[in-house]
Amino acid sequence: MKQRFFLIMITTLGILIPSLGAVGKTIPVADLINRVPAQNFTLSPDGEYLAFMGLNAEGRMALYARDLESGEIHSWIGYGDSSKLLDYFWVSPERLAYQTTAPGNISDNTRDYIGVYSVKRDSAKINKLNDKKERMFLVDPLVDRESLLVERNFGMISEKSPATLIEIDPVKGKKLRTLATFTEDPGLYHRDLQCFVDPSGDLRVLLTLGDDSSKWTYRSSPDAEWIPLGSFEDFRVLGLDPSGNGALVTGHFGQDRSGLYRYDLESQSVGPLVFSDPTYDLRPSAFLVNDVRGQPLGLRYVTDRQRTIWFSANMQQIQQLLDQKIPDCVNSIVGADTTHGRFLIESTSDRQPSLYKFLDLEKRSLTTVFVTNPSIDPTETAKTDTMKIESRDGLSLDGFLTRPIGTDPPYPTIVVPRSSARSRVTWGFDSRVQFFANLGYAVLQINNRGSIGYGKHFSEDLLGDLAGMNNDLEDSVKWAIEQGLVDPDHVAIAGSNFGAFAAIYAIATNPEIYRCAIALNGIYNLKKHIARQASRKVSAGWGDMLITSFGENPSDDLEYDLRLPPPDTALVNSLREFQSDRFEENLRTLSPQNLTDAIQCPVLAVYNPKTTSKLFAKPMIAALKRSGVRHEVFMSTARMGGLTVGTDDKTTQKAASDSDQLYATIEAFLKKNL
């Protein structure tokens, strides 16, 4: 969803923030992996209420609204014990809308039923906006019109029951008008897939998702035909200008790195470059616009960490104030009422999970309103340093070294490869990394070739160079050893999903470097993986959209963009191109399952018996046995880096127990072998 702000003139404030200390102590594992009790924080348009999704007393996710002045809190949840809260929006300063999912049967097909509701921020009454016969999904709030944009009958397309994009009244659910009708499935609309309306509320630009591709379309008026937009690679619309005939877009447009450009929708021509980064692709995680005047104010994107570029001098002044008063943190404005000078800020760092602060310019105050993990004291967690490393063939690699507190280098070190083929590691708080550092190990992370966001050559052309990826890891470890940072006799490697593939490949290729390896839910047979991907389609269904490169669960460091080709497809295509001369043979020699004879160190193999990871884990474990490799096997439904919150307290407690057992097993394995 687009984040919206208004314009304001401000003066510099004198706000004091306490500085951090420097002495740490051992942190209980349960505190490090403590589940976040709340998420998705927003500020009401008038800046008076804080809304968020959080666990209630029964362990279920509910919607909360808190009066920032009085502290009074109201909460709501959907109907039925099995319903799960998916998302919510502010529709107006007084009203919120939210949606839930629950098992249901629609048109003889068992699907997740989407319930849509609205509530007043200070009332317990829940207004239901649809019924079980009507499959509806929230697309966007039209805050300036105090109405909702929803897709009705999404995913259930027929001539008798077409999907429609409609504007509805947020109190009764009454249809106000139809913006678009689809007799063919246009795809799933939600916060990551977009549509854009002009200041008059007319739909002008639409993103649709088919079985294997995404498509942007445009129309000049409500009665005009839809025409395709952007035949360019990695084309993405971020916002419209006030006329509705121009847009700000990102794309490569013949360049190695993508940037922000102006785009004429009528002529479909690319205009001047607005902004680009000299090192990184522009892959915005949020786009900030102005509700009242329709003017873009800024752009949030990721370099080695999340950054915000403001086009508004006034917003830039606020950002500078925040960064001055909350140093050594990434401070993101996630909500604002600039009419009265009120801002909600998410603040996080390498040593601190997210906390939320409320800035009131009129009162000259900056207060903490929510801490996501109060068990963590940032003075007791490990610091992460950024570094630049050059590969053997001249590539510049971003690296991150997290140092354990209370010890001096060289450190016993765990190398942690990225968890997805189409992702990258960024600076920030990572509970997995802090877990290892808390045990006394340094953690080395490298964005080796193929990591997203570094331009087409680095991120796409080299994605299929799996041997080169391992060379980058090897070069980075040796560089850190030469710098006196890493103890060469005590190096391990631990990865999940794609990182598990990288971990086993590394110990087979460079057995002299590693003392042990941990592999969680990995892909160990490339030929089998490619065959499985060839037999499945990326459909527009709700559950199918959570497909990641090498696993079924998104990992914490995953920056996954649904507007790109499916990550597995990108990897497979790059593999075919990069290994084209001897494709079949190279798949075999690159697959860790076929490399076990070269492994000389102990392996901990972890897999989830309830997912497809067991299809790859069992043959891999059998290969380890045949080769006489010392190994341990642990089955777990948990994953490193976070806990899955269940629909009730019982399932949430089960997830916590599974996670505790996983971390205890990993700790014992490392203590014995590293």
C-alpha positions in Angstrom: 0.0 0.0 0.0 1.2 3.5 -0.7 2.2 5.6 2.3 0.7 9.1 2.3 1.8 12.3 3.9 0.9 16.0 3.8 3.3 19.0 3.6 4.4 21.1 6.6 7.0 23.7 7.5 9.0 22.9 10.6 11.6 24.3 12.9 14.6 22.5 14.4 13.7 21.0 17.8 15.9 20.2 20.8 14.9 16.7 21.7 17.2 14.6 23.9 17.6 10.9 23.3 19.7 8.8 25.8 22.8 7.3 24.4 23.5 3.5 24.3 25.9 1.8 26.7 28.7 -0.5 25.7 28.8 -3.5 28.1 26.8 -6.6 27.3 26.0 -10.0 28.9 24.7 -13.4 27.8 21.1 -13.2 26.5 18.7 -16.1 27.0 17.9 -17.7 23.7 14.2 -17.4 24.5 14.6 -13.6 24.6 16.5 -13.5 21.3 13.8 -15.5 19.4 10.9 -14.0 21.3 8.0 -13.7 18.9 7.0 -10.2 18.1 3.6 -9.5 19.8 2.6 -6.8 17.4 3.2 -5.7 13.8 2.0 -3.4 11.0 1.9 -0.2 12.9 0.2 2.9 11.4 -0.9 6.3 12.4 -4.4 7.6 11.9 -4.7 10.4 9.3 -5.3 12.9 12.1 -2.3 11.7 14.1 -4.4 10.9 17.2 -4.5 7.1 17.2 -1.9 4.3 16.7 -3.2 1.1 15.0 -1.5 -2.3 14.9 -2.0 -6.0 14.6 -1.2 -7.9 17.8 -1.8 -11.1 19.8 -4.7 -11.0 22.1 -5.0 -13.0 25.4 -5.9 -16.2 23.5 -2.9 -15.9 21.3 -4.9 -14.9 18.2 -4.0 -11.9 16.0 -6.4 -9.0 16.4 -6.6 -5.4 15.3 -5.9 -2.7 17.9 -6.4 1.0 18.0 -4.8 3.1 20.8 -5.6 6.6 21.7 -2.2 8.3 21.9 -3.5 11.0 24.3 -5.4 8.8 26.8 -3.9 5.4 26.2 -7.3 3.8 25.8 -7.2 0.7 23.6 -9.9 -1.0 21.5 -9.5 -4.3 19.7 -11.4 -6.4 17.1 -11.2 -9.8 15.5 -13.2 -11.5 12.7 -16.0 -13.9 13.2 -15.4 -17.6 14.1 -12.6 -19.2 16.0 -10.6 -20.1 12.9 -10.5 -16.7 11.3 -7.1 -15.0 10.8 -6.5 -11.3 10.5 -4.7 -10.6 7.2 -4.4 -6.8 6.9 -6.1 -3.5 7.6 -6.2 0.1 6.4 -7.3 3.5 7.7 -10.3 4.6 5.7 -10.6 8.0 7.4 -9.4 9.5 10.7 -12.3 7.8 12.5 -12.6 4.4 10.7 -10.5 1.3 9.9 -11.2 -1.5 7.5 -9.7 -5.0 7.8 -9.9 -8.4 6.3 -9.7 -12.0 7.6 -9.4 -15.4 6.1 -11.0 -18.7 7.3 -11.7 -22.1 5.8 -14.7 -21.9 3.6 -16.4 -23.5 0.6 -17.2 -21.3 -2.3 -18.6 -22.6 -5.6 -17.8 -26.2 -4.6 -14.1 -25.3 -4.2 -12.6 -25.2 -0.8 -10.9 -21.9 -0.6 -9.9 -19.4 2.1 -12.9 -17.2 2.6 -12.0 -13.5 2.8 -14.1 -11.5 5.3 -14.1 -7.7 5.1 -15.0 -5.6 8.0 -14.9 -2.0 9.2 -14.9 -0.4 12.7 -14.8 3.0 14.3 -11.6 3.5 16.2 -13.4 4.1 19.5 -16.2 1.6 19.2 -16.6 -2.1 19.7 -19.2 -2.5 16.9 -18.0 -4.4 13.8 -19.5 -3.7 10.4 -19.4 -6.7 8.1 -19.1 -5.6 4.5 -19.6 -8.9 2.6 -21.0 -12.4 3.1 -19.7 -15.9 2.4 -21.3 -15.9 -1.0 -19.2 -12.9 -2.1 -15.5 -13.4 -2.2 -14.0 -9.9 -1.6 -10.5 -8.6 -1.1 -9.4 -5.1 0.1 -7.2 -3.4 -2.5 -6.7 0.1 -1.2 -8.4 2.8 0.9 -9.5 6.0 -0.9 -8.8 8.1 2.1 -9.6 11.4 0.5 -13.1 10.0 -0.5 -13.5 8.0 2.8 -14.3 4.9 0.8 -12.8 1.5 0.0 -11.5 0.0 -3.3 -12.1 -3.8 -3.3 -12.0 -6.6 -5.8 -15.2 -8.7 -5.7 -15.3 -12.4 -6.8 -11.5 -12.4 -7.1 -10.1 -15.8 -8.1 -13.6 -17.1 -9.0 -14.0 -15.8 -12.6 -16.8 -16.8 -14.9 -19.1 -15.1 -17.4 -21.9 -15.2 -14.9 -19.7 -14.1 -12.0 -17.0 -11.7 -13.3 -14.5 -10.1 -11.0 -15.1 -6.5 -10.5 -13.1 -3.7 -9.0 -15.5 -1.6 -7.1 -15.7 1.4 -4.7 -17.8 0.7 -1.6 -19.1 2.5 1.4 -17.0 1.5 4.4 -19.9 1.4 6.8 -22.6 -0.6 5.0 -20.5 -2.2 2.2 -22.8 -0.6 -0.4 -21.4 -0.4 -3.9 -20.8 3.2 -4.9 -19.5 2.5 -8.4 -17.7 -0.1 -10.6 -14.3 0.9 -11.8 -13.4 -2.2 -13.8 -14.9 -5.6 -14.8 -12.9 -8.7 -15.7 -14.3 -11.8 -17.4 -10.8 -13.4 -17.4 -8.9 -13.7 -14.1 -6.8 -10.5 -13.7 -4.9 -11.9 -10.8 -4.9 -11.3 -7.1 -5.0 -7.8 -5.8 -3.5 -6.9 -2.5 -0.9 -4.6 -1.1 2.0 -5.9 -3.2 0.0 -5.8 -6.4 -1.2 -2.4 -7.4 -3.8 -0.2 -9.0 -3.7 3.6 -9.3 -6.5 6.1 -9.3 -6.3 9.8 -10.3 -7.4 12.7 -8.1 -11.0 12.2 -9.4 -11.0 8.6 -8.1 -10.9 7.1 -11.6 -8.8 4.0 -12.2 -6.0 4.7 -14.6 -3.2 2.2 -14.1 -3.6 -1.5 -13.2 -1.2 -4.3 -12.5 -2.5 -7.8 -13.3 -0.9 -11.1 -12.7 -1.4 -14.1 -14.9 -0.1 -17.7 -14.7 3.5 -16.8 -15.5 3.8 -13.1 -16.0 2.7 -9.7 -14.7 1.3 -6.9 -16.9 0.7 -3.2 -16.5 -2.2 -1.6 -18.3 -3.5 1.9 -18.7 -6.6 3.8 -19.8 -7.0 7.5 -20.4 -10.6 7.7 -19.1 -13.2 5.4 -17.5 -14.7 4.7 -20.9 -11.4 4.1 -22.7 -10.0 0.7 -23.6 -7.2 -0.8 -21.5 -3.8 -0.7 -23.3 -0.6 -2.5 -22.3 2.1 -0.5 -20.6 5.8 -0.9 -20.2 7.2 -3.5 -22.5 10.4 -2.8 -20.7 12.1 -5.2 -18.4 11.5 -4.8 -14.7 9.0 -1.9 -15.4 7.1 -0.7 -12.3 4.7 2.2 -11.8 5.1 3.9 -8.4 2.6 6.8 -8.6 0.7 9.1 -10.9 1.0 12.8 -11.3 -2.1 15.0 -10.6 -3.2 14.9 -14.2 -3.3 11.1 -14.3 -1.5 11.1 -17.6 2.1 10.9 -16.3 3.8 8.6 -13.8 6.9 7.9 -11.9 8.3 4.5 -12.7 11.3 2.4 -12.0 13.1 0.2 -14.6 16.5 -0.4 -16.2 15.7 1.2 -19.6 18.9 0.0 -21.2 21.0 0.6 -18.1 22.7 -1.9 -15.9 21.1 -0.5 -12.7 17.4 0.4 -12.5 16.5 4.0 -11.6 13.5 6.3 -11.0 12.1 8.0 -14.2 9.2 10.1 -15.3 7.0 8.3 -17.8 4.3 9.7 -20.2 1.4 7.3 -20.1 -0.2 8.6 -23.3 2.8 8.4 -25.5 4.4 5.5 -23.5 7.7 7.2 -23.6 10.4 7.3 -20.9 11.2 10.8 -19.6 14.2 12.1 -17.7 15.9 10.3 -14.9 14.7 11.5 -11.5 17.0 9.5 -9.2 19.5 6.6 -9.3 22.0 5.0 -7.0 25.5 4.5 -8.2 25.8 1.0 -6.7 22.4 -0.4 -6.2 19.2 -1.0 -8.2 16.3 1.0 -7.2 13.9 -1.5 -5.7 11.6 0.6 -3.6 10.0 -1.1 -0.6 7.6 1.9 -0.2 6.7 4.9 -2.2 5.6 8.1 -0.4 3.1 10.4 -1.9 1.1 13.5 -0.9 -2.7 13.0 -0.5 -3.8 16.6 -0.8 -1.7 17.8 -3.7 -0.8 14.5 -5.4 2.9 15.4 -5.4 5.6 12.7 -4.7 7.5 13.5 -1.5 10.1 10.7 -1.3 11.3 7.2 -2.0 12.3 4.4 0.4 14.7 1.7 -1.0 17.5 -0.6 0.1 21.2 -0.2 -0.2 23.3 -2.0 2.4 20.3 -1.0 4.6 16.9 0.7 4.2 17.2 4.3 3.2 14.7 7.1 2.5 15.3 9.8 -0.2 13.1 12.8 0.3 12.1 15.1 -2.6 10.5 17.4 -0.1 12.9 19.7 1.7 10.6 19.8 4.7 10.4 16.0 5.0 14.2 15.9 4.5 14.5 18.3 7.5 12.4 16.0 9.6 14.5 13.0 8.6 17.7 14.8 9.5 16.3 15.7 12.9 15.3 12.1 13.5 18.7 10.7 12.4 20.5 13.3 14.7 18.4 12.5 17.7 18.2 8.7 17.1 21.8 7.9 15.9 23.1 4.6 14.5 19.6 3.5 13.6 17.5 3.3 10.5 14.7 5.7 11.2 11.7 5.3 8.8 8.6 7.6 8.9 5.8 5.1 8.6 2.9 7.4 9.3 2.2 11.1 9.5 -0.3 13.8 10.1 1.8 16.7 8.8 -1.1 19.1 9.2 -0.4 19.0 13.0 3.2 17.9 12.8 2.7 14.3 14.1 4.8 11.4 12.9 5.1 7.7 13.6 8.7 6.4 13.3 10.0 2.9 13.1 13.5 2.8 14.4 15.8 -0.3 14.2 19.5 -1.1 14.0 21.9 -4.1 13.9 21.6 -4.3 17.7 17.9 -3.4 18.3 14.7 -4.9 16.9 12.1 -2.4 15.7 10.6 0.0 18.1 8.1 2.8 17.4 8.4 6.4 18.4 5.9 9.3 18.1 7.2 12.7 17.1 5.0 15.7 17.9 6.5 18.9 16.5 4.0 21.2 18.2 4.7 19.6 21.6 8.4 19.3 20.8 8.4 15.7 22.0 9.7 12.3 20.9 8.3 9.4 22.8 8.5 5.6 22.5 5.0 4.1 21.9 5.9 0.4 21.3 8.9 -1.9 21.7 8.5 -5.1 19.6 10.9 -7.1 21.8 11.3 -5.5 25.3 13.5 -8.4 26.3 16.4 -7.1 24.1 18.7 -4.5 25.5 20.7 -3.1 22.6 23.7 -2.5 24.9 23.9 -6.3 25.3 23.6 -7.4 21.6 26.4 -7.7 19.0 27.4 -5.1 16.5 27.4 -5.7 12.8 30.1 -4.0 10.7 29.8 -3.5 6.9 32.8 -4.2 4.6 33.8 -4.3 1.0 35.6 -7.4 -0.4 37.0 -8.0 -3.9 36.5 -11.4 -5.5 39.2 -13.2 -7.4 37.7 -12.1 -10.7 37.3 -8.4 -9.6 33.8 -8.2 -8.4 33.0 -5.9 -5.5 31.1 -7.8 -2.7 29.2 -6.3 0.2 30.0 -8.1 3.4 28.8 -8.0 7.0 30.7 -9.2 10.1 28.9 -9.4 13.4 31.4 -9.6 16.3 30.6 -11.4 19.6 30.7 -9.2 22.6 33.5 -9.5 25.1 36.1 -11.2 23.0 38.9 -10.1 20.6 39.7 -11.3 17.1 40.4 -13.7 15.6 37.0 -15.1 16.2 35.5 -18.6 15.8 33.2 -17.8 12.9 30.0 -19.0 11.2 29.5 -18.2 7.6 25.8 -17.7 6.8 25.0 -17.6 3.1 21.8 -15.8 1.9 18.7 -17.9 2.2 17.2 -17.4 -1.2 18.8 -17.4 -4.7 16.9 -14.1 -5.4 17.6 -12.1 -2.3 20.4 -10.3 -0.5 21.5 -9.7 3.1 21.1 -6.2 4.6 22.3 -4.4 7.7 19.9 -4.7 10.6 18.8 -6.8 13.5 18.8 -10.5 12.7 17.8 -12.9 15.5 19.7 -15.8 13.8 22.9 -13.8 13.7 22.5 -12.6 17.3 21.9 -16.2 18.4 25.2 -17.2 17.0 27.0 -14.1 18.3 25.5 -14.7 21.8 27.2 -18.1 21.8 30.5 -16.4 21.2 30.8 -16.8 17.4 31.4 -14.1 14.8 29.0 -14.3 11.8 30.2 -13.5 8.3 27.6 -12.8 5.6 28.4 -12.0 2.0 26.3 -10.8 -0.9 28.0 -13.0 -3.4 27.2 -12.9 -7.1 23.6 -13.4 -8.0 22.3 -11.4 -5.0 19.6 -9.1 -6.1 19.8 -5.3 -6.3 23.4 -4.9 -7.8 22.5 -4.4 -11.5 21.7 -6.8 -14.3 25.2 -8.2 -14.7 25.9 -9.0 -11.1 22.3 -10.0 -10.1 21.0 -11.7 -13.2 23.8 -12.7 -15.6 25.7 -14.3 -12.8 22.8 -15.9 -11.0 23.5 -19.3 -12.6 27.2 -19.2 -11.7 26.9 -21.4 -8.6 30.6 -22.3 -8.6 31.4 -18.6 -8.7 29.0 -18.0 -5.8 31.0 -20.5 -3.7 34.3 -18.9 -4.8 33.0 -15.6 -3.5 32.3 -17.2 -0.1 35.8 -18.8 -0.1 37.5 -15.5 -1.1 35.6 -13.7 1.7 36.6 -16.1 4.4 40.2 -16.0 3.3 40.1 -12.2 3.2 38.7 -12.1 6.8 41.4 -14.5 7.9 44.1 -12.3 6.4 42.6 -9.3 8.2 43.0 -11.1 11.5 39.2 -11.2 12.0 38.5 -15.0 11.7 40.2 -17.9 13.3 41.2 -20.2 10.4 40.9 -23.3 12.6 37.4 -22.6 13.7 35.1 -21.8 10.8 31.6 -23.3 10.2 28.9 -22.7 7.7 25.1 -22.6 8.3 22.4 -22.0 5.8 18.7 -22.5 5.2 16.9 -23.1 1.9 19.2 -21.9 -0.8 21.8 -21.3 2.0 21.7 -25.0 2.8 22.6 -25.8 -0.8 25.5 -23.3 -0.5 26.6 -24.8 2.8 26.9 -28.4 1.6 28.4 -27.3 -1.7 31.0 -25.3 0.2 32.2 -28.1 2.6 32.5 -30.5 -0.4 34.4 -28.0 -2.5 36.6 -26.4 0.2 36.9 -29.1 2.9 40.0 -27.5 4.3 38.1 -24.3 5.4 35.2 -25.6 7.4 35.0 -27.6 10.7 31.2 -28.4 10.4 28.1 -27.4 8.5 24.4 -26.9 9.3 21.8 -27.3 6.5 18.1 -26.5 7.0 15.4 -27.4 4.5 17.7 -27.3 1.6 17.6 -28.2 -2.1 20.3 -30.8 -2.8 19.4 -32.1 -6.2 19.2 -29.4 -8.9 17.8 -31.7 -11.6 14.9 -32.8 -9.3 14.3 -29.1 -8.3 14.1 -28.0 -11.9 11.8 -30.8 -12.8 9.5 -29.9 -10.0 9.5 -26.3 -11.0 8.8 -27.1 -14.6 5.6 -29.0 -13.6 4.1 -26.2 -11.5 2.7 -22.8 -12.5 2.8 -19.6 -10.5 -0.9 -19.0 -10.4 -2.8 -15.9 -9.2 -4.1 -17.8 -6.2 -3.6 -16.5 -2.7 -1.4 -19.3 -1.3 0.6 -19.8 -4.4 2.1 -16.3 -4.2 4.3 -17.2 -1.3 6.7 -19.3 -3.4 10.3 -18.5 -2.6 13.4 -19.6 -4.4 14.5 -22.6 -2.3 11.8 -23.4 0.2 8.2 -22.9 1.1 8.6 -20.3 3.9 9.9 -16.8 3.3 13.1 -16.2 5.2 13.9 -13.1 7.2 16.5 -11.6 4.8 14.2 -12.3 1.8 13.5 -9.2 -0.3 10.9 -10.8 -2.7 9.2 -8.7 -5.4 6.2 -10.2 -7.0 6.6 -7.9 -10.0 9.8 -9.8 -11.0 9.7 -13.2 -12.7 9.2 -16.0 -10.2 12.6 -16.5 -8.5 12.9 -20.2 -9.4 12.3 -19.4 -13.1 15.0 -16.8 -13.0 17.4 -19.2 -11.5 16.6 -22.0 -13.8 16.9 -19.7 -16.9 20.2 -18.4 -15.7 21.5 -21.9 -15.0 20.5 -23.0 -18.5 22.4 -20.0 -20.0 25.4 -20.2 -17.8 25.8 -24.0 -17.9 24.5 -24.3 -21.5 27.4 -26.4 -22.9 27.0 -29.3 -20.5 23.8 -28.5 -18.7 22.7 -31.9 -17.6 26.2 -33.0 -16.5 26.7 -29.7 -14.7 23.5 -30.0 -12.8 24.7 -33.4 -11.5 28.2 -32.2 -10.5 26.8 -29.0 -8.8 24.2 -30.9 -6.8 25.4 -31.4 -3.2 23.7 -34.8 -3.1 26.3 -36.1 -5.5 29.3 -34.5 -3.7 29.2 -36.3 -0.3 32.4 -38.3 -1.0 34.4 -35.1 -0.7 32.9 -34.0 2.6 35.2 -34.3 5.6 33.4 -32.5 8.4 30.2 -33.2 10.5 26.9 -32.1 9.1 23.6 -31.3 10.9 20.7 -31.8 8.5 17.4 -30.3 9.5 14.2 -30.7 7.6 10.5 -30.2 8.0 8.7 -33.5 7.7 5.4 -31.7 6.8 6.7 -29.9 3.7 8.4 -30.8 0.4 11.8 -30.3 2.1 11.7 -33.9 3.1 11.8 -34.9 -0.6 15.3 -33.4 -0.8 16.5 -34.1 2.7 16.0 -37.9 2.8 18.1 -38.7 -0.4 20.7 -36.2 0.9 20.9 -38.0 4.3 21.1 -41.3 2.5 24.1 -40.0 0.5 25.8 -38.8 3.7 25.4 -42.3 5.1 26.8 -44.0 2.0 29.8 -41.8 2.1 30.5 -42.3 5.8 30.1 -38.7 6.6 29.4 -38.0 10.3 26.0 -36.4 10.5 23.1 -35.7 12.7 19.5 -35.4 11.6 16.8 -33.2 13.3 13.2 -32.9 12.1 11.5 -29.7 13.0 8.6 -27.5 11.8 10.4 -24.4 13.1 12.6 -22.2 11.0 15.5 -20.0 12.1 14.9 -16.3 12.4 11.4 -16.1 13.7 8.3 -17.9 15.0 5.1 -18.6 13.2 2.2 -17.2 15.1 -0.8 -19.7 15.1 -4.5 -19.0 15.0 -4.8 -19.7 18.7 -2.6 -19.9 21.8 -2.1 -23.7 21.5 -0.6 -23.6 18.1 1.5 -20.5 19.0 2.9 -22.3 22.0 3.7 -25.4 19.8 5.6 -23.1 17.4 7.6 -21.7 20.3 8.4 -25.2 21.6 9.6 -26.4 18.2 11.8 -23.3 17.8 13.3 -23.8 21.3 14.2 -27.4 20.4 15.7 -26.4 17.0 18.0 -23.7 18.6 19.1 -26.1 21.4 20.0 -28.7 18.8 22.1 -26.2 16.8 23.8 -24.9 19.9 24.8 -28.4 21.0 26.1 -29.3 17.5 28.2 -26.2 17.3 29.6 -26.7 20.9 30.7 -30.2 20.0 32.1 -29.6 16.5 33.3 -25.9 16.3 
